[in-house]
Amino acid sequence: MRHDMLHFADAQKLTRPTAFTTMIKPVGSLCNLDCEYCYYLGKADLYGGHQPKMSDELLERYISQYIEAVQVPTVTFCWHGGEPLLAGIDFYEKAVALQKRYQGNKQIENSLQTNGLLINPDWCDFFRENNFLIGLSIDGPQDIHDAYRRDRGGHPTFDRVMRGLEMMATRGVEYNTLSTINNRCAGQGKRVYQFMRSISRYMQFLPVVEHTVTTPSGRAAIVPPSTEGSKVAPWSITPKAFGKFMTDIFDEWVINDVGERFVQLFDITLAQWCGVQPSLCAFCPTCGDGLVVEHNGDVYMCDHFVYPEYRLGNIGTEHLADMQRKPELFRFGIEKRNALPSDCRKCDYLFACRGECPKHRFATTRRGEKGLNTLCEGYKHFFEHTTPYMQQMRRLLEQGMEARHIIPWARQRRGFAG
């Protein structure tokens, strides 16, 4: 397929009001954890190993440019890292004040992803008073979480994360959870979900598949899959184990928790079956609408592509709106669709998968075509398994009923007697 092929939707994108998101990294990859599987810790090397906090001047430039560039009523700020709480409460107090100064008639929303170690009553009060949605990183029960999520001293973090979570829950902070699916999760889907449902209503599960090379110091460094000599990291989940993990969770959810607990992949899959735009870029036909702004003002095309060749510019010398309109970003976005191998284009589940995230598309098809998602086998297993349930939920929605009414149908289908 030609990699410059344009669809009608591409033309619409070029002419509609500008709408995109940014993930802002106020302290870059600086973090108080040393998670083995973290693909972002090594980004400090791009900046000589030093990542100071974003300056007040750059913060104001970013906020004013971003609000001006977005031409839809709601502007969403996503504060990320590293560990963004290392910037301090005063930094975010300035950010909120600047948002109010520049928002005009637009609505401002804030989300922040944290590992939870620094959460205290002051942070909770700030989050609640300023309507921040908090994403808390926790991988599941203690043994799974502590396998890779350790602090700089090599100490486990589960108990400290749980203290932060309990503090947010008791002080009225809105939060969801984000959990990686790594090799320790294989065969543990039901157990992980039963734990997560006890602490969270809104859950994301993200598969970990990374490549590494061994550095002269003997440490495994995460690198792009195309790097010579790289190997799949030992903590990565296999495609088959990923598919089973998600179907095991689905089987628990569909007979107990529809409408009460929300799992991002399930919501996205149902949206695809209903012809509704999914909430996550990985499952959209094209990408390029989620930029990353680093602590020094550098802008990259995607959080998973913070490499020099994907740098768009710097907000200190260029306007964010101009960078968002650059042709190289547009080409990067449509490449997600146009570079799909022929097997994907003929797949029954292309409408649901869309090739998923380009960062995972380093496998080859049986015909030898490049660009196959390495998790393809797992996604196919998940989509095949959930198809009858998704079809039934779609029928319910078309009849004006809520999706939760599938539970009796699902229990009967599975012979559930409880």
Secondary structure, DSSP 8 states (H G I E B T S, - for coil): --TT---HHHHHHHHS----EEEE-TTTT--SB--TT-SSGGGGGGGTT------HHHHHHHHHHHHHH--SSEEEEEE-SS-GGGG-HHHHHHHHHHHHHH-TT-EEEEEEEE-STT--HHHHHHHHHTTEEEEEE--SSHHHHHHH-BBTTS-B-HHHHHHHHHHHHHTT--EEEEEEE-GGGTT-HHHHHHHHHHH-SEEEEEE---EEEE-TTS-EEEE-TTSTT-EE-TT---HHHHHHHHHHHHHHHHHHTBTTBEEHHHHHHHHHHTT---SSGGGSSS---EEEE-TTSEEES-GGG-SGGGEEEETTTS-HHHHHT-HHHHHHHHHHHHT--HHHHT-TTHHHHTT--GGG--EE-TT--EEE-TTHHHHHHHHHHHHHHHHHHHHHHHTT--GGGHHHHHHHHTT---
